């Protein structure tokens, strides 16, 4: 049975899609560490001066790397599982923050060295090497902002974050299509998809994923 990772922008609906797929496949979701993340609210609310002093972007990426690695080791032991975002996307977030000057070149070097060592450990796991499919959720920027607003996390709502979100969003497609190579990718248009409130959308997405998994299995 497969391992699926659900990827995409902040607030786009990864958790809802992951829970739908887990229910359809009769498996477990391995969630991104958000609600219990002690650094995430500080990352979003810090001033530029606090970011320089406290290094929250670097600490946040290390925290995600550590918790994601632990989740992967557990998920890959299962016969099948769904990951709410993956370790592969973490590098993209780190790169964006490095490009913005929020993570220093030395910090990025340390981060990438640690990531490389973790990926070697994953490749050496006896039970699985990589996900079988990434379900990439994409939407236009207005949809992303709307859904971040609907989610209602206070620390995500500040107007000063809009340009940060835009920067992340503007490079996401390129990262998926030019840099991600761990598995096949199924793209889901979230501009016209609501798996929470529209049963037809939920059924369509579930069937598209099952079809994509069948194609992957047929090549093995």
N, C-alpha and C positions, 0 to 999 in steps of 0.2 A: 504494500500500500504506500501512498505517496506522502512526501513532505512538501507543503506549499508555504511560500512566504507571500504575504500581502504587503505591497509597497505603495508609496505615494506621499503626497504632500501632507503637512500638518492639517488635521481637521477634515480630511477629505472623506473619511468613512472607513478607514482600514479595520477598526475593531468590529464594526457592524458586519462588514463583509467576511472577516475572519470567523466571527461567530456563526454566520449563516453557513459557511463552508464546513465548519466543524460539525454543525448539526446535520448537514446533508451527508457527510462522510462518516458520521458516528465516531468522531475523534475529539481531540483536546486542542484548545487554543493556548499557546504560550505567549502571554501578553508582554508588550513593551512596558518597562518599569517607568510609569508616569505618576500615578497618584501617590505612590510611596517614595517618590524621587525627591531627596532633600535639596538638590541643587537646581532643579528645573525652575522653580519660582524665582530664585535668585538670579538665574541667567536672564530671564525675561524682564525682570524689574530693575536690574542694576543700571546705573548711569555709566557712560563711557569711562569715567574716572574710576568707578568701582570695578569695572571689568578689567582695567589695566592693573589695579592693585590686587584684586582677589583672584584673577585668572579663571573666572567662572566658566567660560566656553571650553577651556582645556579640561577642567575638572569634570564638566558635564559629559564630554566625549569619552573620557576615561571611565566614568561611571556607567555610561551606556555600553561601552565595550565589555566591561567586566560582567554586567548583568546579562548582556546578550550572549556572551560566550557560555555562561552557566546555563542559559535557556536552551541554546543549541545542543549542548551535550545531553541534556535531558530529552529534548524533542527527537533527536536522531536515534535515541534508544527505542522509541516507540515504533510500532508497525506503521503508523501514519500520524501526522500532526499538522497543525497550522500555526505558523509564526506571524505574529502581528509586528511587521517590519522585520528586517534581517540585518545581520552584521555587515553585509555588503553595502547597504545604504549609509551606515554610520560614517564610512570614509567620505562620502559625498558631503555630509553635513560638516565634517571636520574641514574639508577642503574649502567649502564656502566661507567658513569662519576664518580660515587662514587667509583667503583672498581678501577678506574684509579687514584684515589686520587685528582681528580679535583673538587669534591664536598665532603665536610667534613661530618663526621658522624652526627654532630649536624644539619647541613644543610639538610641532608637526612631525619633526624627525623622530622624536621619542614615540609619538602616537603611532606612526607608520611602522616603526620597528616592533612595537608591541603587537600591533595588528598582524604583521607578517608572521610572528611567532605563533600567534593564536591560529592563524589560517593553516600553518604547518601541522598544528595539533589536530585541527578538524580533518585535514586531509589524511591523517594517520588513524582516524577512528576506524575500528573494525567493522562497524555496523552501517555506516553511511558516510558519503563524502560531501554531498551538496544537496540542496533542495531539488525537487523534480520540476517545480514550476514556480515562477513568480507571477502573481496576479497584480499587475500595475494599474492603479487607479489614477486616472488623469482627468483634469477639468480645466476650464478657463479660470483666469485669476479671480474674476468676480465671484464665481461659484465657490472657490476656495475660501475667500474672505467671508462670504455669507455663512459657510458651514463652520468656520472658526467662531463666528459670532453666535451661531445657534448652540454650539457646544457650551459656551458660557463660562469657560475657565477665566477667572478674573485676570490672572497674570498674562493671558494671551491677548487681551483686548486693547491694550494701549495703542493709540494712533501711531506712536513712534516706531512700532514694530512692522508697519505695513511695508516699508521698503525692504526690510529684512525678508519678509515673506515673499515679496516680489522677486528678490534675488534668488532665493531658493527655488521658487517656481520656474523662473526663466531658464534654469539650467538642468532641470530634472529630466526632461525628455532626452536631452543629449547624453546624460549620464546613463540612463537605462539602455538606450539604443547603441551607444558607442563604447561604453565601458563595462557594462554588466554582461558577464558571460558564463555565470555559474549554472544557468538553466535556461529552458525556454521561457518566453515571456508572453503572457496573455494580457492585452490592453483592454481595460473597461472604461468606457466613456461615462464619467460620473456627472456630466452636465445633464444627462437624461436618464439617470439611474437613481432610484431610491429603494434600497433593499429593505429598509425599515418599514416604510408606509405603503409600499406598492408590492403586493404578492407576485404580480406578473414579472416585475423587475427582478425580484429575488429568485424566482424560478428560472428566469432567463440566464442570470449570472451563474447560478449553480450548474445549469446544463452546459454553458460555455466552458466552465472549468472542467467538468467531467469529460467533455469532448477533447479538450486540450490534453488532459491526462491520458486519455485513451491513445491519442496520437503519440505521446511520449513513450508509452508502454509498447506501442506497436513497432517502434524503432529499436527496441532492445532484444 
